[in-house]
Amino acid sequence: MDLRDFIRVLRRHLVVIVAAVVIGLCSGAVVGLTTPQRYEASTQLMVNVDTGGDSTAVELTQGGSYAQQVVESYRSVLTSSLVLQPVIDDLGLNATPDTLARSVSTSVAPNGVIITATVSHANPGQAARIANAIGDSFATMITDRLERREQNTSYQIRIVPVQPATVPTRPAAPNLPLSIALGAILGLGAGIGIALLREVLDRRIRTLIDVEKAVTAPVLGGVAFDPQASARPLIVANAPLDPRAEAFRSLRTNLRFLFPPHETGVFVVTSAGPSEGKSTTAANLAIALGEAGYRVALVDADLRKPRVAPLFGIEGAIGLSDVLIGRVAVNDVMQRWGRGTFFVLPSGTIPPNPAELLGSDAMITLIDDLKAAFDVVIIDAPPVLPVTDAAVLSRLTTGVLLVAAAEATTTDNLTAAAARVEAAEGRVLGTVVTMLPIRGADKTAYGTYGYGALAKA
């Protein structure tokens, strides 16, 4: 995933990211408002080695080095019961050394000899009193017990108060701005994580690149999404200046390069699953080919849920299935549509054995007859994955045009559909992507001049 893909993912899931940030902001505000106030008071204590007034430079250096060596050990002593129990007794605190130690933090600067003891308490005055008491108790413990020397010792350890604790005027917590900022950052991170996770788990096709990765065959065309597609499915005939009509003409141009040399092109139009726009694509492609002067036959081979006759508003009770069983001749049921050389063969009576009829010798004979009479034959077949009809037809034709719907068809289903056609010794000549987004992060060049752009013009 490059930077452009990452930005596209963020734009695609912008609502989720914004919602996560808002939740983080609210959570940070709640935490900040419900956290009890705490005040912190600090005292600084320096570990000093007194080597006497007539000490040499070497002795001073050794004393300073010794202080640096023992300061870390003294730091751990500061929160021990030896230091804290006297503080509890002197101040009359209702606490144990362990509970008091949890409210005391210590720190030492690198290569330093100054220990900083910080006391956290709900009462600012009490925080300062406890901090100073800890400093006094610590100094007494070190000098009188842990580092007690004989009178003839050449050096002496002393704890020197550098900065006594003062009463704090502002609470250290809660820090409402910091809580809100941290909540927003955590929410942003969670939102981006959710967006990336959804992107990984979402297998739907969104762009032409997704189709190219799923199927090795080239993308022959793309048709933008039209919210009024159900009201005007035959866009090439009903609105010839519409951008979607131009998309089908572009598909017609690309399809021309797939015609077998000096032969009639017989193309099966199918999809991986239902409701992906295969029948609409087949119908508009056939009309576009007829406009270009080709003799075109559109055959409705979906003998399970036929759609061609309702799309063109023609009688479909008798058609392909009746021809295949020898009930009628193809010339008797082939219907001219419009004034050109475009003919439609509806599905006819729905049979109990569609796959067997479509793979029969009668179908082979029918295709040969259509090839002799027309320049192009477009066969609208059922989806590949639910039934085998399209795979059966693919062996008898020039090849298959696989239709995929953006934001509906998954890459796994599209790959499986292409594999099923190839397993039946058919060829996937190319893909057509329908319902391409006309706005948003996934808008493509097909969507730029789609329905939305036309409506704004």
C-alpha positions as CSV (number, residue, x, y, z in Angstrom):
1,M,0.0,0.0,0.0
2,D,1.5,3.3,-1.1
3,L,0.8,6.8,0.2
4,R,-2.1,7.3,-2.3
5,D,-3.8,4.1,-1.3
6,F,-3.4,5.0,2.4
7,I,-5.0,8.4,1.8
8,R,-7.8,6.7,-0.2
9,V,-8.4,4.4,2.8
10,L,-8.6,7.3,5.2
11,R,-11.0,9.2,2.9
12,R,-13.1,6.1,2.5
13,H,-13.5,5.6,6.2
14,L,-13.5,9.2,7.2
15,V,-16.7,8.9,9.1
16,V,-15.3,6.1,11.3
17,I,-12.1,8.1,12.0
18,V,-14.0,11.2,12.9
19,A,-16.3,9.2,15.1
20,A,-13.4,7.6,16.9
21,V,-11.8,11.0,17.4
22,V,-15.0,12.4,18.9
23,I,-15.3,9.4,21.2
24,G,-11.7,9.9,22.3
25,L,-12.3,13.6,23.0
26,C,-15.4,12.8,25.0
27,S,-13.6,10.0,26.9
28,G,-10.7,12.3,27.7
29,A,-13.0,15.0,28.9
30,V,-14.9,12.5,31.2
31,V,-11.6,11.2,32.6
32,G,-10.4,14.7,33.2
33,L,-13.6,15.9,34.9
34,T,-14.0,12.8,37.1
35,T,-10.4,12.5,38.2
36,P,-9.9,13.7,41.9
37,Q,-7.7,16.7,42.4
38,R,-4.1,15.9,43.4
39,Y,-1.4,18.3,44.5
40,E,2.3,17.6,44.3
41,A,5.0,19.1,46.5
42,S,8.7,18.4,46.0
43,T,11.8,18.7,48.1
44,Q,15.4,18.4,46.8
45,L,18.1,16.7,48.9
46,M,21.8,16.7,48.1
47,V,24.1,13.9,49.1
48,N,27.3,15.6,50.2
49,V,30.7,14.0,51.3
50,D,32.5,16.3,53.8
51,T,36.2,15.5,53.6
52,G,37.3,18.3,56.0
53,G,38.6,21.8,55.5
54,D,42.1,20.9,54.5
55,S,41.2,18.3,51.9
56,T,43.2,18.0,48.8
57,A,41.8,18.1,45.3
58,V,42.1,14.3,45.0
59,E,40.2,13.8,48.2
60,L,37.4,16.1,47.0
61,T,37.2,14.2,43.7
62,Q,37.0,10.9,45.5
63,G,34.3,12.3,47.8
64,G,32.2,13.5,44.9
65,S,32.6,10.1,43.1
66,Y,31.6,8.3,46.3
67,A,28.5,10.4,46.6
68,Q,27.5,9.6,43.0
69,Q,27.9,5.9,43.7
70,V,25.7,5.8,46.8
71,V,23.0,8.3,45.7
72,E,21.0,5.6,43.9
73,S,21.0,3.4,47.0
74,Y,19.9,6.3,49.1
75,R,17.1,6.9,46.7
76,S,15.6,3.5,47.5
77,V,16.0,4.1,51.2
78,L,14.0,7.3,51.0
79,T,10.7,5.4,50.5
80,S,11.5,2.6,53.0
81,S,9.7,2.2,56.3
82,L,12.9,3.4,58.2
83,V,12.2,6.9,56.7
84,L,8.4,6.9,56.4
85,Q,7.4,5.5,59.8
86,P,8.9,8.4,61.7
87,V,7.0,10.8,59.3
88,I,3.7,9.0,60.1
89,D,4.4,9.2,63.8
90,D,5.4,12.8,63.8
91,L,2.5,14.0,61.6
92,G,-0.1,11.6,63.0
93,L,-1.0,10.3,59.6
94,N,-3.6,7.6,59.2
95,A,-1.5,5.5,56.9
96,T,1.1,2.7,56.8
97,P,4.5,3.0,55.3
98,D,3.4,1.0,52.2
99,T,0.4,3.2,51.5
100,L,2.5,6.4,52.0
101,A,5.2,5.1,49.8
102,R,2.7,4.8,46.9
103,S,2.2,8.6,47.0
104,V,5.9,9.3,47.0
105,S,8.1,9.4,43.9
106,T,11.8,9.9,43.7
107,S,14.2,10.9,40.9
108,V,17.9,11.5,40.5
109,A,19.5,13.4,37.6
110,P,22.0,11.4,35.6
111,N,25.5,11.6,37.2
112,G,24.0,13.8,39.9
113,V,23.9,13.8,43.7
114,I,20.6,15.5,44.2
115,I,17.5,13.4,45.1
116,T,14.1,14.9,44.3
117,A,11.2,13.5,46.5
118,T,7.7,14.4,45.3
119,V,4.6,13.8,47.4
120,S,1.1,13.6,45.9
121,H,-1.8,14.4,48.1
122,A,-5.4,15.8,47.9
123,N,-4.5,18.6,50.3
124,P,-1.8,21.0,49.1
125,G,-0.6,22.0,52.5
126,Q,-0.4,18.4,53.7
127,A,1.6,17.5,50.6
128,A,4.2,20.1,51.5
129,R,4.4,19.1,55.1
130,I,4.8,15.4,54.3
131,A,7.6,16.2,51.7
132,N,9.6,18.3,54.2
133,A,9.1,15.7,56.9
134,I,10.4,13.0,54.6
135,G,13.4,15.1,53.9
136,D,14.2,15.6,57.6
137,S,13.6,11.9,58.4
138,F,15.8,10.9,55.5
139,A,18.7,13.1,56.6
140,T,18.5,11.9,60.1
141,M,18.4,8.2,59.0
142,I,21.4,8.6,56.7
143,T,23.7,10.6,59.0
144,D,22.7,9.1,62.4
145,R,22.3,5.4,61.5
146,L,23.4,4.3,58.0
147,E,26.5,6.5,57.6
148,R,27.5,7.0,61.3
149,R,31.3,7.4,61.5
150,E,33.8,7.5,64.3
151,Q,35.2,10.8,65.3
152,N,38.6,10.1,63.6
153,T,37.0,9.3,60.2
154,S,38.5,11.4,57.4
155,Y,35.1,12.1,55.8
156,Q,31.4,12.4,56.7
157,I,28.2,11.9,54.7
158,R,25.6,14.6,55.0
159,I,22.2,15.2,53.5
160,V,21.8,18.9,52.6
161,P,18.3,20.3,51.9
162,V,18.7,22.2,48.6
163,Q,15.1,23.2,48.0
164,P,12.4,22.7,50.7
165,A,8.9,21.8,49.6
166,T,6.4,24.7,49.2
167,V,2.6,24.6,49.2
168,P,1.5,24.1,45.6
169,T,-1.1,26.5,44.3
170,R,-2.3,24.5,41.2
171,P,-3.3,20.9,41.1
172,A,-1.1,18.5,39.2
173,A,-4.2,16.5,38.3
174,P,-6.5,16.5,36.6
175,N,-5.1,18.2,33.6
176,L,-8.2,18.6,31.5
177,P,-6.5,19.9,28.3
178,L,-3.9,17.1,28.4
179,S,-6.7,14.5,29.0
180,I,-8.7,15.8,26.0
181,A,-5.6,15.9,23.8
182,L,-4.5,12.4,24.8
183,G,-8.1,11.2,24.2
184,A,-8.1,12.7,20.7
185,I,-4.8,11.1,19.8
186,L,-5.9,7.7,21.1
187,G,-9.2,8.1,19.2
188,L,-7.4,9.1,16.0
189,G,-5.1,6.1,16.3
190,A,-8.0,3.7,17.0
191,G,-9.9,5.2,14.1
192,I,-7.0,4.7,11.7
193,G,-6.5,1.2,13.0
194,I,-10.2,0.3,12.5
195,A,-10.1,1.8,9.0
196,L,-7.0,-0.3,8.0
197,L,-8.6,-3.4,9.5
198,R,-11.8,-2.9,7.7
199,E,-9.9,-2.3,4.5
200,V,-8.0,-5.6,4.9
201,L,-11.2,-7.5,5.7
202,D,-13.3,-5.9,3.0
203,R,-12.9,-7.9,-0.2
204,R,-15.3,-5.9,-2.3
205,I,-14.2,-4.4,-5.6
206,R,-13.9,-0.6,-5.5
207,T,-11.6,0.4,-8.3
208,L,-10.4,-0.9,-11.6
209,I,-7.1,-1.8,-10.1
210,D,-8.9,-4.3,-7.8
211,V,-10.4,-6.0,-10.9
212,E,-7.1,-6.1,-12.6
213,K,-5.6,-7.9,-9.6
214,A,-8.4,-10.4,-9.4
215,V,-8.6,-11.4,-13.1
216,T,-5.7,-11.5,-15.6
217,A,-8.0,-10.5,-18.5
218,P,-8.0,-6.8,-19.3
219,V,-10.6,-4.3,-18.2
220,L,-12.6,-3.4,-21.3
221,G,-14.7,-0.7,-19.8
222,G,-16.4,0.9,-16.8
223,V,-19.8,2.3,-16.3
224,A,-20.5,4.9,-13.7
225,F,-23.2,4.5,-11.1
226,D,-26.6,5.9,-12.0
227,P,-29.3,6.2,-9.2
228,Q,-31.9,6.2,-12.0
229,A,-30.6,3.1,-13.8
230,S,-33.7,1.1,-13.0
231,A,-35.9,3.8,-14.5
232,R,-33.9,4.0,-17.7
233,P,-32.0,0.7,-18.2
234,L,-31.5,1.1,-22.0
235,I,-29.5,4.3,-21.6
236,V,-27.9,4.0,-25.1
237,A,-31.3,4.2,-26.7
238,N,-33.2,6.4,-24.2
239,A,-30.5,9.0,-23.5
240,P,-27.8,8.7,-26.2
241,L,-25.9,11.8,-24.9
242,D,-25.7,10.5,-21.3
243,P,-22.1,9.8,-20.1
244,R,-23.2,6.2,-19.3
245,A,-24.2,5.7,-23.0
246,E,-20.8,6.9,-24.0
247,A,-19.3,4.4,-21.7
248,F,-21.1,1.6,-23.5
249,R,-19.9,2.9,-26.8
250,S,-16.3,2.9,-25.5
251,L,-16.9,-0.7,-24.5
252,R,-18.1,-1.4,-28.0
253,T,-14.8,0.0,-29.4
254,N,-12.7,-2.1,-27.2
255,L,-14.7,-5.2,-27.9
256,R,-14.1,-4.8,-31.6
257,F,-10.4,-5.8,-31.1
258,L,-11.6,-9.1,-29.7
259,F,-13.4,-10.2,-32.8
260,P,-12.0,-13.3,-34.4
261,P,-10.4,-12.5,-37.8
262,H,-13.1,-12.5,-40.6
263,E,-15.6,-14.3,-38.3
264,T,-18.6,-13.4,-36.3
265,G,-17.9,-12.6,-32.7
266,V,-20.0,-14.6,-30.2
267,F,-19.7,-13.2,-26.7
268,V,-21.2,-14.5,-23.5
269,V,-22.0,-11.7,-21.0
270,T,-22.2,-13.0,-17.4
271,S,-21.1,-12.1,-13.8
272,A,-20.0,-13.8,-10.7
273,G,-23.3,-13.3,-8.9
274,P,-26.8,-11.8,-9.4
275,S,-27.7,-8.1,-9.5
276,E,-24.3,-7.0,-10.9
277,G,-25.6,-5.4,-14.1
278,K,-24.9,-8.2,-16.6
279,S,-28.3,-8.0,-18.5
280,T,-28.2,-4.2,-18.6
281,T,-24.6,-4.4,-19.9
282,A,-25.5,-7.0,-22.6
283,A,-28.5,-5.0,-23.7
284,N,-26.8,-1.6,-24.0
285,L,-23.7,-3.2,-25.6
286,A,-25.9,-4.8,-28.2
287,I,-27.7,-1.5,-28.9
288,A,-24.4,0.3,-29.3
289,L,-23.1,-2.3,-31.7
290,G,-26.3,-2.0,-33.7
291,E,-25.9,1.8,-33.9
292,A,-22.4,1.3,-35.4
293,G,-23.9,-0.6,-38.3
294,Y,-23.3,-4.2,-37.1
295,R,-25.9,-6.9,-37.6
296,V,-26.4,-7.8,-34.0
297,A,-28.3,-10.6,-32.3
298,L,-29.0,-10.4,-28.5
299,V,-29.9,-13.8,-27.1
300,D,-31.4,-14.2,-23.7
301,A,-29.8,-17.4,-22.5
302,D,-30.8,-16.9,-18.8
303,L,-33.4,-19.6,-18.8
304,R,-33.9,-19.3,-15.0
305,K,-34.5,-15.6,-14.5
306,P,-34.8,-13.9,-17.9
307,R,-34.4,-10.2,-18.0
308,V,-34.0,-9.2,-21.7
309,A,-37.7,-9.3,-22.8
310,P,-38.8,-7.0,-19.9
311,L,-35.9,-4.6,-20.6
312,F,-36.9,-4.2,-24.3
313,G,-40.7,-4.4,-23.6
314,I,-41.2,-7.3,-26.0
315,E,-43.1,-10.6,-25.8
316,G,-40.8,-13.3,-24.2
317,A,-43.2,-16.3,-23.7
318,I,-41.7,-18.1,-26.7
319,G,-38.0,-17.9,-27.5
320,L,-34.7,-19.7,-27.1
321,S,-35.8,-22.7,-25.1
322,D,-38.6,-23.4,-27.6
323,V,-36.1,-23.2,-30.5
324,L,-33.7,-25.6,-28.7
325,I,-36.4,-28.3,-28.2
326,G,-37.5,-27.9,-31.9
327,R,-40.9,-26.4,-31.1
328,V,-40.4,-23.4,-33.3
329,A,-37.8,-22.1,-35.8
330,V,-35.5,-19.3,-34.8
331,N,-36.7,-17.1,-37.6
332,D,-40.2,-17.2,-36.1
333,V,-39.2,-15.9,-32.7
334,M,-36.4,-13.6,-33.5
335,Q,-37.7,-10.0,-33.0
336,R,-36.4,-6.9,-34.6
337,W,-35.9,-4.0,-32.2
338,G,-35.9,-0.5,-33.6
339,R,-35.3,0.3,-37.3
340,G,-31.8,-1.1,-37.7
341,T,-30.3,-4.5,-37.9
342,F,-30.6,-5.4,-34.2
343,F,-32.6,-8.5,-33.3
344,V,-33.5,-9.9,-29.9
345,L,-34.1,-13.6,-29.1
346,P,-36.0,-13.8,-25.8
347,S,-35.6,-16.8,-23.4
348,G,-39.0,-18.3,-24.0
349,T,-40.5,-20.9,-21.7
350,I,-38.5,-21.6,-18.6
351,P,-37.4,-25.3,-18.9
352,P,-36.6,-27.7,-16.0
353,N,-33.1,-28.4,-17.5
354,P,-31.5,-25.1,-18.6
355,A,-27.8,-26.3,-18.5
356,E,-28.5,-29.4,-20.6
357,L,-30.4,-27.3,-23.2
358,L,-27.6,-24.7,-23.4
359,G,-24.9,-27.4,-23.8
360,S,-26.9,-29.5,-26.4
361,D,-26.2,-30.0,-30.1
362,A,-29.2,-27.8,-30.8
363,M,-27.5,-24.9,-29.2
364,I,-24.3,-25.5,-31.2
365,T,-26.4,-25.5,-34.4
366,L,-28.3,-22.4,-33.3
367,I,-25.0,-20.5,-32.7
368,D,-23.7,-21.6,-36.1
369,D,-26.9,-20.3,-37.7
370,L,-26.6,-17.0,-35.9
371,K,-23.0,-16.7,-36.9
372,A,-24.0,-17.0,-40.5
373,A,-26.7,-14.3,-40.3
374,F,-25.1,-11.7,-38.0
375,D,-21.9,-9.9,-37.4
376,V,-22.1,-10.0,-33.6
377,V,-23.9,-12.3,-31.2
378,I,-24.3,-11.2,-27.6
379,I,-25.5,-13.9,-25.2
380,D,-26.9,-12.9,-21.9
381,A,-26.1,-15.8,-19.5
382,P,-26.9,-16.5,-15.9
383,P,-24.3,-15.8,-13.2
384,V,-21.3,-18.1,-13.2
385,L,-21.1,-19.1,-9.5
386,P,-24.7,-20.1,-8.7
387,V,-25.2,-22.2,-11.9
388,T,-23.1,-23.8,-14.7
389,D,-25.0,-22.3,-17.6
390,A,-22.5,-19.6,-18.5
391,A,-19.5,-22.0,-18.2
392,V,-21.2,-24.4,-20.5
393,L,-21.9,-21.6,-23.1
394,S,-18.3,-20.4,-22.9
395,R,-17.0,-23.5,-24.7
396,L,-19.3,-22.8,-27.7
397,T,-18.4,-19.1,-28.1
398,T,-15.6,-16.7,-28.8
399,G,-15.3,-15.9,-25.1
400,V,-16.8,-14.4,-22.0
401,L,-17.2,-10.8,-20.9
402,L,-17.2,-10.9,-17.1
403,V,-19.3,-8.1,-15.4
404,A,-18.4,-7.0,-11.9
405,A,-20.2,-4.4,-9.8
406,A,-18.1,-1.9,-7.8
407,E,-18.7,-2.1,-4.1
408,A,-20.7,-5.3,-4.5
409,T,-18.7,-8.0,-6.2
410,T,-15.8,-9.4,-4.1
411,T,-12.4,-10.1,-5.5
412,D,-12.7,-13.7,-4.4
413,N,-15.9,-14.3,-6.2
414,L,-14.6,-12.6,-9.4
415,T,-11.5,-14.8,-9.3
416,A,-13.6,-17.9,-8.7
417,A,-15.9,-17.0,-11.6
418,A,-13.0,-16.6,-14.0
419,A,-11.5,-19.9,-12.8
420,R,-14.8,-21.7,-13.4
421,V,-15.0,-20.4,-17.0
422,E,-11.4,-21.5,-17.7
423,A,-12.1,-24.9,-16.0
424,A,-14.9,-25.4,-18.6
425,E,-12.3,-24.7,-21.4
426,G,-13.8,-21.3,-22.0
427,R,-12.0,-17.9,-22.2
428,V,-12.5,-14.8,-20.2
429,L,-11.8,-12.1,-22.8
430,G,-12.2,-9.1,-20.5
431,T,-14.1,-7.6,-17.7
432,V,-16.6,-4.7,-17.4
433,V,-17.0,-2.9,-14.2
434,T,-20.4,-1.4,-13.4
435,M,-21.7,1.0,-10.8
436,L,-18.4,2.8,-10.4
437,P,-18.5,5.5,-7.8
438,I,-19.1,9.0,-9.1
439,R,-17.9,10.8,-6.0
440,G,-15.8,10.1,-2.9
441,A,-12.4,8.5,-2.4
442,D,-12.9,5.8,-5.1
443,K,-14.1,8.0,-7.9
444,T,-12.4,7.1,-11.2
445,A,-12.2,8.7,-14.6
446,Y,-15.4,6.9,-15.5
447,G,-17.1,8.5,-12.5
448,T,-15.7,12.0,-13.3
449,Y,-18.2,12.3,-16.2
450,G,-20.8,10.2,-14.6
451,Y,-24.3,10.9,-13.5
452,G,-23.3,13.3,-10.7
453,A,-21.1,15.4,-12.9
454,L,-23.9,15.6,-15.5
455,A,-26.4,16.6,-12.9
456,K,-24.2,19.5,-11.7
457,A,-23.5,20.8,-15.3
